[in-house]
Amino acid sequence: MPATYGFLSTYPPTQCGLATFNAALATHLNTNGGSGVVRLLSCDSVSGGIELDRGAPRTVHTWHTDTPGGWRAAANALNRFDVAILQHEYGIYPGDAGNEVLPLLRALRVPSIVVLHTVLSSPDPLQRQVLEQIAATADAVVTMTDTARQRLTGGYDVDPRKISVIPHGAGSRGTGPREEHDRPHLLTWGLLGPGKGIEWALRALAQLGDLNPAPVYTVAGRTHPKVLEQFGDAYRDSLRALAASLGVSGAVRWNDAYLEEDDLTRLIRSADVVVLPYDSTEQVTSGVLIEAVGAGIPVVATEFPHAVELLADGPGLLVPHQDPEAMAAAIRHVLAEPGLPGRLTGLTGGPTLRWPAVAARYQALANGLLATGSPLAASVPA
């Protein structure tokens, strides 16, 4: 019989990249219908109206992370499956540096795979300790880039034999003709908040007004729920004010929505350039970057780690952080090569980035763990 999988993560209808990743992986591993999701949910977010406390397909248990000791029931729910797959970010688990994931891991009686979405280059002592204990307790650890693997083995005390590199999956965005439009279309999408660097893209856009026709720039995505809860829409409002001061308001389209897959596919396929102006120098995984490259859309990105690794083979151009002049020059270069998207589709949009191929690698990893066996922890009372 095929293995069953229990997934631990945020999960739709929560709107975040981690939830989207987990839903896609669960969908492509759930070939026999016997898998399930333990959903992480913040009670504060529910009461604030940011997330909805309602069920979703495959949800078998909800761990309300503001409830003390909630890890016990979550562990028992995961133990009903053959393999547990846990998504890890420091901010989604309760406790200092998210350390309440540790007793859950120790309570698992089934093989565990932990997927690391962030590996910090300069963690504080507690962050380092938690991640090292996660790696020591889990049966397997997955990073989505070789950069993250090198950072993990070089900066943390971990067993390198436990680490596998499996790329972030990309959706199938179709291979039909791209949407025709009169003006070049620049696109950034994803949850909005400080650090996205949209201000630098707007400043780059202001330097492209001499192009004929001049490009339009779509910024698609809702404000990140945690940012909205703490600061409202101050960041988006500041961007609108900046666009007005630069004289580019008429060239910017604001799409304040979390897009469903069909709408997102149409939007991505309408783009001539995907612009990733992120401020972060830590980001070792970007789902947006993978989706753009997988769709064969040229990318202009700042030099965050995942972009440096993935764009080295030619599917886009790298620019320094907070350098609108360099960003504008790179966008000009890409727009001057009208045949580039077709060439990139053949170069980077191959099957190895698609979710079915990525899920197959998780399946092979899980099957290896099941074949070799895994130490069983003591049962934990509900």
DRENDO-134416 format. One record per residue (C-alpha): x, y, z. Coordinates in steps of 0.001 Angstrom, whole numbers, plus 500000, padded with zeros to 6 digits. Layout:
N
<<X,Y,Z>>;
...
This chain:
382
<<500000,500000,500000>>;
<<501216,503548,499272>>;
<<502417,505486,502282>>;
<<500168,508030,503960>>;
<<501457,511456,504965>>;
<<500607,513770,507833>>;
<<501501,517403,507164>>;
<<502098,520054,509821>>;
<<501978,523675,508656>>;
<<499842,526717,508177>>;
<<497251,525832,505553>>;
<<494563,527510,503447>>;
<<492408,529478,503962>>;
<<495409,531076,505699>>;
<<497009,533279,503054>>;
<<500784,532929,503148>>;
<<503521,531315,501113>>;
<<504024,528501,503623>>;
<<500345,527552,503491>>;
<<500378,527586,499693>>;
<<503512,525433,499586>>;
<<502085,522902,502033>>;
<<498785,522684,500131>>;
<<500573,522032,496842>>;
<<502854,519383,498323>>;
<<499938,517690,500090>>;
<<497932,517656,496865>>;
<<500673,515988,494852>>;
<<501588,513450,497548>>;
<<497968,512584,498342>>;
<<497585,510090,495483>>;
<<495768,507487,497564>>;
<<493506,509855,499490>>;
<<494825,508701,502857>>;
<<496818,511732,503933>>;
<<495873,514649,506161>>;
<<496940,518072,507395>>;
<<497436,519297,510956>>;
<<496879,523013,510550>>;
<<498682,525633,512624>>;
<<496395,528546,513454>>;
<<496864,531619,515599>>;
<<493861,532337,517815>>;
<<494739,536044,517844>>;
<<494567,536083,514066>>;
<<491165,534408,514100>>;
<<489741,536861,516623>>;
<<491188,539722,514597>>;
<<489414,538538,511494>>;
<<492638,537968,509600>>;
<<492340,534199,509293>>;
<<489207,532105,509255>>;
<<488881,529215,511681>>;
<<487170,526897,509288>>;
<<488056,523513,507921>>;
<<489783,522925,504629>>;
<<490226,519835,502497>>;
<<492428,517228,504211>>;
<<492506,519081,507574>>;
<<492367,516427,510321>>;
<<493286,518623,513279>>;
<<493896,522295,514068>>;
<<496665,523239,516470>>;
<<495608,526583,517966>>;
<<499061,527884,518704>>;
<<497902,530163,521521>>;
<<496662,527139,523497>>;
<<499302,525810,525921>>;
<<500319,522220,525271>>;
<<498593,522045,521907>>;
<<501524,520106,520491>>;
<<500359,516914,522243>>;
<<497146,516522,520266>>;
<<498948,517630,517110>>;
<<501571,514896,517584>>;
<<498906,512259,518167>>;
<<497122,513332,514966>>;
<<500354,513055,512962>>;
<<501057,509619,514437>>;
<<498023,508252,512582>>;
<<499966,508465,509324>>;
<<503006,506607,508015>>;
<<505256,509675,507647>>;
<<505075,513185,509137>>;
<<506190,516161,507012>>;
<<506662,519402,508970>>;
<<507169,522856,507469>>;
<<509466,525041,509555>>;
<<509613,528794,510019>>;
<<510447,530333,513375>>;
<<507296,532461,513377>>;
<<504634,529768,513028>>;
<<505257,527706,516167>>;
<<504670,528891,519745>>;
<<507416,529262,522310>>;
<<510724,531105,522254>>;
<<512105,530881,518690>>;
<<509255,528452,517985>>;
<<510694,525850,520345>>;
<<507349,524090,521005>>;
<<507910,522177,517789>>;
<<510618,520219,519651>>;
<<508408,518236,522079>>;
<<506112,517463,519159>>;
<<509004,516059,517128>>;
<<510133,513954,520068>>;
<<506620,512564,520468>>;
<<506384,511279,516913>>;
<<506359,507498,516497>>;
<<506620,507725,512708>>;
<<509489,508935,510500>>;
<<509668,512713,510289>>;
<<510800,515053,507500>>;
<<511320,518730,508370>>;
<<511331,521225,505497>>;
<<513362,524339,506321>>;
<<512013,527482,504651>>;
<<514575,529749,506344>>;
<<518170,529119,507366>>;
<<519581,532256,508957>>;
<<523222,533155,508359>>;
<<523480,534930,511738>>;
<<520915,533386,514088>>;
<<520713,534416,517711>>;
<<521812,531710,520186>>;
<<518273,530420,520797>>;
<<517423,530284,517090>>;
<<520600,528305,516486>>;
<<519872,525942,519362>>;
<<516301,525291,518239>>;
<<517274,524580,514652>>;
<<520113,522279,515703>>;
<<517737,520337,517961>>;
<<515187,520100,515156>>;
<<517841,518646,512859>>;
<<519012,516243,515575>>;
<<515486,514988,516299>>;
<<514057,514756,512775>>;
<<514797,511720,510636>>;
<<515401,513874,507546>>;
<<515837,517575,506829>>;
<<515041,519224,503493>>;
<<516412,522509,502216>>;
<<515112,523927,498949>>;
<<518404,525340,497700>>;
<<522034,524297,497858>>;
<<522744,527723,499365>>;
<<520577,526810,502355>>;
<<522271,523408,502633>>;
<<525721,524988,502675>>;
<<524599,527568,505213>>;
<<523162,524803,507417>>;
<<526219,522543,507296>>;
<<528705,525397,507597>>;
<<527044,527409,510351>>;
<<525174,524854,512484>>;
<<526014,521614,514251>>;
<<523957,519215,512125>>;
<<524464,515784,510594>>;
<<524934,516464,506857>>;
<<523793,512932,506033>>;
<<520275,513880,507081>>;
<<520010,516766,504602>>;
<<518394,516518,501176>>;
<<518035,519378,498698>>;
<<514614,519309,497014>>;
<<513595,522439,495099>>;
<<510456,524423,495763>>;
<<507800,523208,493325>>;
<<506326,525285,490518>>;
<<502785,525100,489230>>;
<<502005,524281,485630>>;
<<501348,527637,483999>>;
<<500509,526233,480585>>;
<<502367,526423,477307>>;
<<499866,528274,475136>>;
<<500352,531729,473615>>;
<<501042,534553,476012>>;
<<498609,537427,476354>>;
<<499115,540212,473828>>;
<<499334,543762,475153>>;
<<500315,547183,473853>>;
<<502776,548118,476614>>;
<<505513,546056,478282>>;
<<504214,544522,481499>>;
<<506350,544398,484660>>;
<<505045,542284,487541>>;
<<505678,541732,491231>>;
<<503318,539540,493240>>;
<<503068,538108,496738>>;
<<502066,539304,500196>>;
<<503027,542953,500611>>;
<<505006,544481,503451>>;
<<508204,546355,504305>>;
<<511232,544559,502910>>;
<<509577,543702,499591>>;
<<511504,546612,498067>>;
<<508641,547844,495889>>;
<<509872,551400,496428>>;
<<513036,550583,494470>>;
<<511027,549106,491602>>;
<<508893,552266,491478>>;
<<512050,554386,491294>>;
<<513321,552141,488481>>;
<<509986,552503,486675>>;
<<510355,556294,486804>>;
<<513567,555935,484783>>;
<<511857,553973,482001>>;
<<509427,556675,480860>>;
<<511438,557297,477695>>;
<<510662,553820,476371>>;
<<508070,553732,473625>>;
<<505732,552338,474642>>;
<<506458,552912,478330>>;
<<505948,549889,480596>>;
<<503193,549358,483124>>;
<<503917,547791,486502>>;
<<501492,545525,488378>>;
<<501921,545046,492123>>;
<<499641,542134,493010>>;
<<498926,540768,496443>>;
<<497309,541611,499728>>;
<<499169,543199,502601>>;
<<500692,540492,504796>>;
<<498184,539673,507571>>;
<<500689,540269,510382>>;
<<501741,543591,508850>>;
<<498102,544613,508421>>;
<<497336,543705,512032>>;
<<500205,545800,513428>>;
<<500550,548683,510989>>;
<<497490,548685,508748>>;
<<498166,549580,505114>>;
<<500830,552191,505866>>;
<<503375,550514,503571>>;
<<501007,550337,500590>>;
<<499905,553933,501228>>;
<<503543,555054,501283>>;
<<504115,553319,497949>>;
<<501128,555052,496382>>;
<<502454,558381,497638>>;
<<505896,557602,496235>>;
<<504438,556668,492848>>;
<<502581,559986,492777>>;
<<505712,561955,493682>>;
<<507658,560170,490932>>;
<<504939,560853,488376>>;
<<504280,557155,487640>>;
<<500870,556647,489288>>;
<<499256,556134,485898>>;
<<501702,553339,485069>>;
<<501153,551322,488275>>;
<<498324,548842,488773>>;
<<497582,547881,492366>>;
<<495869,544504,492704>>;
<<495059,544164,496407>>;
<<493956,540529,496312>>;
<<495210,537049,497131>>;
<<494900,535465,493699>>;
<<493404,532056,493000>>;
<<495480,529752,490811>>;
<<493725,530455,487496>>;
<<493930,534215,488012>>;
<<497557,533976,489059>>;
<<498407,531911,485989>>;
<<496849,534494,483689>>;
<<498695,537284,485458>>;
<<502087,535552,485309>>;
<<501660,534694,481641>>;
<<500846,538327,480868>>;
<<504189,539542,482265>>;
<<507215,540453,480180>>;
<<509459,540795,483240>>;
<<508982,539643,486838>>;
<<510675,542138,489161>>;
<<511831,540921,492586>>;
<<513305,543992,494309>>;
<<513536,542370,497762>>;
<<515654,544012,500451>>;
<<516483,540727,502210>>;
<<519974,539292,502070>>;
<<518773,536169,503936>>;
<<516087,534747,501650>>;
<<517179,531250,500657>>;
<<513773,530247,499279>>;
<<511345,532218,497132>>;
<<508215,530599,495777>>;
<<507576,533623,493560>>;
<<511020,533255,491983>>;
<<510464,529539,491309>>;
<<507054,530201,489759>>;
<<508445,532911,487467>>;
<<511389,530802,486345>>;
<<509183,527741,485913>>;
<<506834,529750,483705>>;
<<509731,530944,481550>>;
<<509250,534622,482390>>;
<<512490,536660,482577>>;
<<513341,537828,486095>>;
<<515145,540922,487335>>;
<<515982,540335,490996>>;
<<518146,541744,493734>>;
<<520999,539566,494936>>;
<<519178,537585,497617>>;
<<520600,534053,498035>>;
<<517939,532060,496155>>;
<<518086,534454,493206>>;
<<521887,534268,493073>>;
<<521699,530468,492951>>;
<<518784,530050,490568>>;
<<519497,532845,488098>>;
<<523131,531883,487584>>;
<<522134,529711,484597>>;
<<520613,532626,482736>>;
<<516845,532892,483359>>;
<<517212,536495,484492>>;
<<519468,539282,485688>>;
<<520761,540120,489162>>;
<<521099,543686,490440>>;
<<522447,545126,493692>>;
<<520023,545813,496531>>;
<<518392,549257,496644>>;
<<519835,550288,493273>>;
<<517025,551570,491024>>;
<<519463,552667,488304>>;
<<520807,549122,487941>>;
<<517282,547712,488098>>;
<<516082,550028,485338>>;
<<519085,549117,483173>>;
<<518407,545395,483654>>;
<<514721,545795,482765>>;
<<515722,547714,479616>>;
<<518066,544879,478666>>;
<<515395,542199,479104>>;
<<512757,544182,477193>>;
<<515209,544616,474320>>;
<<515251,540825,473798>>;
<<511703,539963,472662>>;
<<512510,536284,472089>>;
<<513842,535731,475600>>;
<<510696,534193,477188>>;
<<510555,531433,474584>>;
<<514214,530578,475100>>;
<<513795,530548,478867>>;
<<510878,528131,478697>>;
<<513156,525558,477132>>;
<<516037,526370,479476>>;
<<514382,526565,482883>>;
<<510775,525452,482632>>;
<<511545,521757,482491>>;
<<509730,519041,484392>>;
<<512174,518927,487314>>;
<<510694,522120,488800>>;
<<507086,520994,488464>>;
<<505196,519855,491535>>;
<<504755,516217,490390>>;
<<508546,515803,490069>>;
<<509176,517579,493382>>;
<<506563,515444,495156>>;
<<508163,512301,493705>>;
<<511426,513252,495408>>;
<<509649,513641,498751>>;
<<508015,510262,498161>>;
<<511396,508648,497488>>;
<<512824,510223,500648>>;
<<509868,508992,502712>>;
<<510095,505499,501241>>;
<<513773,505375,502165>>;
<<512972,506280,505767>>;
<<510234,503662,505937>>;
<<512537,501017,504496>>;
<<515340,501662,506984>>;
<<513084,502138,509979>>;
<<513079,504940,512511>>;
<<513391,504983,516322>>;
<<510004,505173,517963>>;
<<509290,507756,520641>>;
<<507124,507102,523646>>;
<<503399,507623,523194>>;
<<502138,510980,524399>>;
<<498769,511287,526164>>;
<<496194,513467,524388>>;
